């Protein structure tokens, strides 16, 4: 599979609507710019390809760039310009509990010592869950945070770094695997 990072510039037909800029990645086995564009648009509804330009036949991935334009009707009508660049696809792990273990093992192998202490699969898994919880805390309202902290002070809360592997995997199942967007099929996608 080939991986492309892209930026989409959405321009609504209605001048009162705000323009949008979206970023993402796209994987495909397509070999020509036109086929890449068709597969990209297959993920969108009510999109009509207008133009494709660029080349993706170089061995140097940084030279493989393409631009496509398309029109769309939903959620509002307008046109979009998409700029894509092929990038090297790193090793990926399936979005499963076993995939998380393999991902964590690779991380431990790459970095056997963290902050002067031995790294472990459990610490890597705990770190992922901790980051997810911290991200959610920023989205909470002050009143909800106060209630959450009150519950922790009353009944306590065991830290992720104290949980055994099985418990961490159960939390990952709930937080990442079951709750993943349809486009996420690898651990790396879910963590980006």
N, C-alpha and C positions, 0 to 999 in steps of 0.2 A: 504494500500500500504506500501511496505517496501522501505526504502531509503538506498542506498549504496553510499559512497564516493569512488572514484576510482582514481588510477594512472595508466596510460598506458605508457609503454616503447616501442617505435617503433624502430625496427632495420631493416634498409633497406638491401636488398641483395647486392646492389651495395656499395662497401666499400668507394666510393668517396662521397656518400650521408651522411649527418649528421644525427645522431640519434636524436629522439625527445622524450620529456617527456610531457604528457598531463594530466591534472587534470579535474575532473568533478564529477557529481553526476548522479545517475541512480535510477529511481523508477520502481518497479515491484510488482506484486502480486505473483510471482513464489515462490514455497516452497522448491525447491531443488537447489543445486549449478548448476547442469547441465541445469535446466530450466532457471535459472538466466542468465547463459552464453548464451544460445540460444536466449533469448529475447534481451540481450545486443548486440549480433551480428546481430540481425534482423534490427537494426538501421544502420548497415554498409553495404556497397555494396562490393561484391566480397571478402567476408571474409569466411574462412573455419576454424571451430573449431578444434583445435589439441588436447587440453588436459584441463581438469578441475580438481582441487583438492581443498579441504577445506570442512568446515561444516557451516551450517547456521541453526542449530536446537537448539541453546541454548537460554534460556530466557534472558541471559545477552548479550545484543547486541554487546558489545565490543569483545566478543568471536566469533562472527559470521563473519568469514573471508573466502575469497576464492581467488584463483589464477586461471587464465585461460590463455591459449596461443592460438593464432590463426595466420593464414597466410592471407595475403591480396595482392591484385594486383594493387589497385588504391589508391592514385595517383602515387605510385611506388610499386614495389613488395618487400615484406619483411615479417617479423614475428613480433608479438607483445606479450608482457607479460602484463597482467592486474591484478592488485592487488585491491581487493574490501574489504571494511569493512562496515558492517551495522551500521547505526547510527539512533538515535531516530528522527523521523519526527516531527517537531514542527507544530503548527497550520499553515495552509496555507490559502491563500485567492486567489480567481480566478483573472486572469489578465483582469479585467474590471474596469470601473470607480467605480462601487459599491464595488468591491474588494479593491480598493485603499482606499476608505472611511473607510471600515471595518478595514483594516490594520492600518490606521492612528488612528482610534478610540482606537484600542488595544494599540498602542504606547502611546497615551495620557493617557490612564488608567494606564499604567505601569510607566509612567513618567509625572505626572501632572504639574511639575514645571521644567523648563529648564533655566539655567542661571539666576535664581532668578525671572523669569517671568512665568506667567501661560502658559502652553502648550495648543495647539489647533490643530484640524484636519488640518486647513489651514496652520499652521506653519510646520507641518510634511510633508504635500504635497509640500510646497514651498521648504523645505529642500531637498527633493528628486530631484526636478527639478534643484535646485542650484548645487547639486553634479554632476548631469549629464552635466550641462553646463561647470563646472570647468574641468571635465575630457576631454571634447571636446577641451577646450582651450589649453591643453597641446599637443594636436595633431596638432594644427594649425601652419602654418608657420608665421614667423614674419611679413611679408608683409600683409597677410590676417588679422592678429590681429590688425595691424595698421589701416587698412581700417575699420574694425569693430568698433574700438575705435573712429575713426573719425566720423562714423555715429552716435554713441551714443552721442558724444559731440555736434553734430549738432542738432539732433532731440530728444535726450533724450531716456531714457529707464526706464520703470517702473519696480521696483524690484519685485521678486516673493513674498516677504513678504507683499507687498501692494495689491496683486491681490485677488479678491474674489474667493470663492470656485469654482464657475462655470468656471471661466477663468483658474484656476489651473487644473481642470479636463479636460478641452479642450486641454491644453498643455500636460498633461499626456497621453491623447488619441493619440496625434501626436508623442510624444517622446518615449513612451513605448509600448502602446497597439498595434498600427498600425505597429510599426517598430520592433516588437518582433520576435525573431527567432522562428522557428517552435517548438523547444523543450521547449520553455517557455510557461507554461500555468498557472503559479501562480505569484503573485506579488513578492514573495520571490525569485523565480527564476530570474525574470527580474532585481532585485536589487542586486543580488550577483555579 
